């Protein structure tokens, strides 16, 4: 199997992961309600502004992996759909949604019937599972790699943009900026 090297220098760790398979061989991961660090192709992690609350933009920035920011919970739909919860709030009622105006991702109060808050996750590898040590000696593993995150409502994919712009929904094209990895700290 062809191996690629992904440098995770922002977190002081490096790993060799299998090269992405063709998109036709995808899987939908079961994250078992664990807190996750969602990493873009550039190893920047999804986060919400310093005072998360409804309307806060979701963007990427360099962070350590000791504190997960999101939890992807399956909705129970026969087709595997997820709601993406922001985990730093004690109320557990903020989820990732998107703006109809410009497609930017933001956190919003949970409304079970809002399909703007439901997502499909298609990955190249749903059983990465190898344990890694981070620069601060905490350990974790990649739960899934090479993943596209797709809005159930629009069919568009999440794209990592400049931090100032935040994450956006765009046409799915499989580019690196639309591929994410999920890291679980243990």
C-alpha positions in Angstrom: 0.0 0.0 0.0 1.3 3.4 -0.9 2.1 5.5 2.2 2.1 9.2 2.5 3.7 11.2 5.2 1.6 13.8 7.0 3.6 16.2 9.0 1.7 17.4 12.0 4.3 19.9 13.0 1.8 22.3 14.6 1.2 19.7 17.3 4.8 18.3 17.3 3.8 14.9 16.0 4.1 13.1 12.7 2.5 10.0 11.3 2.4 7.9 8.2 -1.2 7.2 7.0 -2.4 5.2 4.0 -2.9 7.2 0.9 -6.5 8.1 0.3 -8.5 5.5 -1.5 -10.8 6.3 -4.4 -13.9 8.2 -3.1 -16.1 5.3 -4.3 -14.7 3.2 -1.4 -15.9 5.4 1.5 -17.1 4.6 5.0 -19.1 6.5 7.6 -17.4 6.3 11.0 -18.9 5.5 14.4 -17.3 8.0 16.8 -19.0 6.5 19.8 -19.9 10.0 21.0 -16.2 10.8 21.8 -14.9 14.3 21.8 -12.9 15.0 18.6 -10.3 17.2 17.2 -11.1 17.8 13.5 -7.9 18.5 11.6 -7.7 19.9 8.1 -5.1 18.8 5.5 -2.8 21.5 6.9 -3.1 20.1 10.5 -5.1 23.1 11.7 -7.9 22.2 14.1 -11.6 23.3 13.9 -12.5 25.7 16.7 -15.1 28.3 17.7 -14.3 31.9 18.8 -13.1 32.7 22.3 -16.6 33.1 23.6 -18.6 30.4 21.9 -22.3 30.9 21.6 -25.0 30.9 19.0 -23.8 32.7 15.9 -20.0 32.1 16.6 -18.1 31.2 13.4 -16.3 27.9 13.1 -12.8 28.2 11.8 -9.4 26.5 11.9 -6.3 27.4 13.9 -3.1 25.8 15.3 -3.9 24.2 18.7 -2.6 21.3 20.8 -4.8 18.2 20.7 -5.4 17.9 24.5 -9.0 19.3 24.4 -11.4 18.2 21.7 -13.8 20.8 20.4 -16.6 18.8 18.8 -18.6 15.6 19.1 -20.1 14.0 16.0 -23.3 12.3 17.1 -25.3 10.0 14.9 -28.9 11.1 14.5 -30.4 7.5 14.3 -31.3 8.0 10.6 -31.1 4.8 8.5 -28.6 6.7 6.3 -25.8 7.7 8.7 -26.2 11.4 9.5 -24.6 13.4 12.2 -25.1 16.5 14.3 -21.9 18.2 15.2 -22.0 19.4 18.8 -19.6 22.1 20.2 -18.3 20.5 23.5 -17.0 23.5 25.5 -20.5 24.5 26.6 -22.1 22.8 29.6 -25.6 23.1 28.1 -24.7 20.6 25.3 -27.1 22.4 23.0 -24.9 24.2 20.5 -24.4 22.5 17.1 -22.7 23.3 13.9 -25.0 24.8 11.3 -24.5 27.1 8.3 -25.6 30.5 7.2 -28.0 30.5 4.3 -26.6 33.9 3.2 -23.0 32.9 2.6 -22.5 29.2 3.5 -20.2 30.0 6.5 -20.2 27.4 9.3 -21.3 28.7 12.7 -22.7 27.3 16.0 -26.4 27.5 16.5 -29.0 26.4 19.1 -29.9 22.8 18.4 -33.3 22.3 16.7 -33.8 18.6 16.0 -35.8 19.3 12.8 -33.3 21.7 11.2 -31.6 19.9 8.3 -29.0 22.7 8.2 -27.7 21.0 11.3 -27.3 17.5 9.8 -24.2 16.2 8.1 -22.9 13.3 6.2 -19.3 12.2 6.8 -17.6 10.1 4.1 -14.1 8.8 4.9 -11.4 6.8 3.2 -10.5 5.1 6.4 -12.8 4.6 9.4 -10.6 2.4 11.4 -7.3 4.2 11.7 -7.0 3.5 15.5 -3.2 3.6 15.8 -2.1 5.5 19.0 0.2 8.5 18.7 1.9 10.6 21.3 1.6 14.4 21.1 4.2 17.0 21.9 2.7 17.4 25.4 2.9 13.6 26.1 -0.9 13.1 25.8 -1.9 10.2 23.6 -4.6 9.7 21.1 -5.5 8.1 17.8 -7.0 8.9 14.4 -10.6 7.6 14.5 -11.1 8.4 10.7 -9.0 9.9 8.0 -9.5 11.4 4.5 -13.1 12.6 5.3 -15.4 14.9 3.5 -18.1 16.5 5.6 -21.2 17.1 3.5 -24.3 19.2 4.4 -27.5 17.0 4.2 -29.5 20.2 3.4 -27.4 21.5 0.5 -25.2 18.6 -0.6 -22.2 21.0 -0.4 -18.9 20.1 1.3 -17.1 21.8 4.1 -14.0 23.6 3.0 -11.2 24.9 5.2 -10.5 28.5 4.4 -8.4 31.3 5.9 -9.0 31.6 9.6 -10.5 35.1 9.0 -13.1 33.5 6.7 -13.8 30.4 8.7 -15.1 27.2 7.3 -17.4 27.4 4.3 -19.8 25.2 2.2 -18.7 24.8 -1.4 -19.2 22.5 -4.3 -17.6 19.1 -3.5 -14.5 18.6 -5.6 -12.4 16.3 -3.4 -9.6 18.9 -3.0 -7.3 18.8 0.0 -9.1 21.7 1.6 -12.2 19.5 1.8 -10.5 16.5 3.5 -10.4 16.2 7.3 -9.0 13.8 9.8 -10.6 13.0 13.2 -8.3 12.7 16.3 -9.4 11.4 19.7 -7.3 12.2 22.7 -7.1 9.4 25.3 
